[in-house]
Amino acid sequence: MYYRQALFQTKECLFFNSTYINKPFKVLETTKLFSYKAMEMILCAYRYIQEHGKDAREPLYGDLLTAALYAGIAFGTAGCAAVHAMSYPLGVTCHVAHGESNYAVFTNVLKAYEQRRDGGELSVFKAFAARILGVSEKEVLTELARLIDVILPKKRLREYGVTEDMIPAFAHSVETEQKRLTAHNFVTLTEADYREIYKDAF
């Protein structure tokens, strides 16, 4: 669904490394404005569905479509980074839909970011999401994963047919073939880091 992918895109836009402002994409204040608004609309809709059941989603489609539009506007100026870069080997090799392949590594990438730099825009995001989700900032990533699972239950990489011996090749592919995306990571990640993230998602 468009709104699933939109949620991942809004967060990638926020954690986009704006050091690379000489490149085609960059974070603007309007990027953050549209990203946070889209995220608020999507997370509030997800909470409603969580409380009232999946059949309750139909009246929300209009709002979700608007949120997807806002996410697209943000995505158009900021672009993407590690989540999208790491989704490609999975999507191509195992024929997983793009939004689902993003989610397969999404929370794992956020956790890796948090471990390496728990500050900057990540802190802003966690405070923002904590207010919507009604949890502490320390609980945000766990609660976010739990909430998204209501809409799209997360699978381990092995459930898509990934084997452990494929992980080094996936990580090498990201490091060597996705630099146009990984150049914008929230923190610098190495090939070893990508292997670690894939193993965490395995």
N, C-alpha and C positions, 0 to 999 in steps of 0.2 A: 504494500500500500504506500502511496505517495507520502503520507504523514509519518510513516516509520522512517523512511530515508531522510525526510526533512529534519527530524529530530537529531539524527547523527550529523547532518550537515551544519546545523546551527552550532553545535558544540565544536566541530572542527574549525569553523569560522572564528569562534571566540579564542581558541587556543593556537591560532595561527601566529607564527613567529614574525612579528612586524619588523624585525631587523632587516628583512629582505625587501625593503620598500622600493628598491630599484628594479624589482621584478614585476611582471605583469599584474600580479595580485597583491593587494595590501588591505590591512584592516583600517577602516574609517569609523568615525563615530556613528555614522548611519548603519554600518555593518553591525555594530554592537546593538544598536537600537532595534533593528529588525531581528537580529538573532535572539535577543532576550525576550522580545515580544512573542516570537514564534515558539520559543521554548516554553514560555508561560502558558500559552494557549494549548500546546500539545500535552504538557504535563498535567494541566488541570483536566483536560479531557480524559487522559489516561486514568487519573484518580477517580473520575466519575464512573468510568467503565469498570474499574476495579471494585467500586462500591455497589454498582447496580447491575453488573453482568454485561456480557458482550453484546447482547441485543440492544443495550442502551446507546450503542455507538452511532446508530443511524441518524438521530437528530443532531449529532455533533459534526456531521460531515461538512456542513457549510463552514463552520469555524476551523475545522482541520484543513480544509482547502485553502482558506485565507492564511492560515499559519504556514502551509507549504509554500504559498506565494511569497510570504515574508522571508522564509528561509532561502528561497531561490534568489531573492534580491541580495541578501547577505552573501550567499555563496558566489554570486556573480562578481563581487569585488574582492573577496578574501580567498576563495579557493579552498583546498583541502590539504591534509597532511597525512600523518602516520596511519590513521584508521583506514582511510581509503587506499593508501599504498599497500597496506598489509592485507587488504581484502582481495586484491587482484589475483594473487596466486591461488587462493582458495576458490574464487569464483571461476577462474579459467580452468583449473585442474579438475575440480569436482562439480562443475556446472551448477554453482549455487547462485541464486538471484543476488543482485548487487546489494540491495538493502539488507538482506539476511547475512550476506558475507561480511558486511560492515559491522553488524551487531555481533557476529561471532568473535570479533577481536576488540570491540568498542570499549567495554568496561575494563578489559585487560590493559589496553593502551592508557586509559585514564589512570589506572592504578600505577602503571609504570611512570607516568608523569608525576603523580603525587609523591612517589618514592624519591624522585630525583629533584623535584622543585615544588614544594607545597606552598606556593605563594603566587604573586602576580594575578593574572586573570583567572587562574584556577581557584584561588581563594575567593575571588568575587563570585565566580560561578557557584561554588559550594555554598556560600552564604545565601545567594539568590535561590538556589534549588532547595536548600534546607527550609526556607520560609514556605515554599509551596508544598513541600512534602511533609512538613510538620515534624522534622527530625533535627538532630544536632548536625553540625557540619562534619563531624567525624563519621556519622552514619550515612551521609549523603550517597556515596557511591554504592553502598550495599542496598540501600532503599531504592535507589534509581534502578538498579539491576532487577530488583524484585518487582518493581512497578512495570518495567518494560516486558518482563516475562509474562505478564497478564495478557499482553497484546501479541507478543511473539516469543514463545518459550525458547530460551537459549539452548542450543545444542553444543556439546563439546566437539572439537574439530574431528575427533575420531569417528563421530557419528555421521560425518559427511564422507567418510572413506579415507581421510588423511591418516597416514601411518607415521610413526615417530621418525622413521628414517627420511621422510619427506621434508621435515622441518628445516634442516640446514639449507636445502635447495630453495625453499620458500624465503628464508631469511636473506640468502645471497641474492635472490631475484629482487627483493625489495631494496637492498643496499645498492645494487648495480643498475637496476632498470627503472626505479621510481624516484630518482633524485629530484625531479621536477616537483614532486609532492613532499618528499622527506626534507627538502631544504627548508620547509616551513614548519617543521615540528616545534612544538612548544618548548621542548628541550632537545639537545642533541642526542640522538640514538645511534648506536653502532649496530653492526651486523650481529654481534653477540647479544645485544639488547633485543633485537627482533627475534632471535632464537628463543630467548627467555620468555618473551611475551607469547609467542606461539606455544611454547611448552606449557605456559600457564593456562592457555585456552584449550590445550589438547585434552 
